[in-house]
Amino acid sequence: MSGPHDLFLVRYLLLVGNKASHTAARRELHSVLGQQRTEEVMRGWGEELIEQGRQQGLAQGVSRGRAEDILRILAKRRVYVHEEARQRILNCTDVDTLDLWFDRSLSATSLSAVFDDLSQ
């Protein structure tokens, strides 16, 4: 290892590799950086991965909650939601789309009023 590009390669191996590649990457880091610096780098990368996971979990929770809100509003408004539409709502991860559907669901009298592009 000789430069920052090599660190990216080691990091990649740690992120996507198996146990053997993790061991090799850690050994390579240790040979270049020493034990203490290797532990600091690994801890920093670990904390970064944890934060990324936390952010993804939050985003998924927001999306899922908004989707469930849409379905609840439609049920209260007595708008029938067939299974395909239900799955479309529940599987949507785009918050802007979910927000649009949520706003439309507040006054919807049919499912098409939620999904149809009203600008046409």
Residue pairs with C-beta under 8 A, 6 or more apart in sequence:
1 7
1 10
1 28
1 29
1 31
1 32
6 32
10 25
10 28
10 29
11 25
11 45
13 21
13 22
13 24
13 25
14 21
14 22
14 25
14 26
14 42
14 45
15 49
17 25
26 38
26 42
29 38
29 41
29 42
30 38
33 41
59 93
59 95
60 93
62 95
63 92
63 93
63 94
63 95
63 98
64 90
66 95
66 98
66 99
66 102
67 89
67 90
67 92
67 98
68 90
69 102
70 89
70 98
70 101
70 102
70 105
70 114
71 81
71 86
71 89
71 90
73 102
73 105
73 106
73 108
74 81
74 105
74 108
74 111
74 114
75 81
77 105
77 108
77 109
79 105
79 108
79 109
79 110
79 111
79 114
80 111
81 89
81 111
82 111
85 111
85 115
88 115
89 98
89 101
92 98
92 101
101 114
101 115
104 113
104 114
104 118
105 114
107 113
108 114
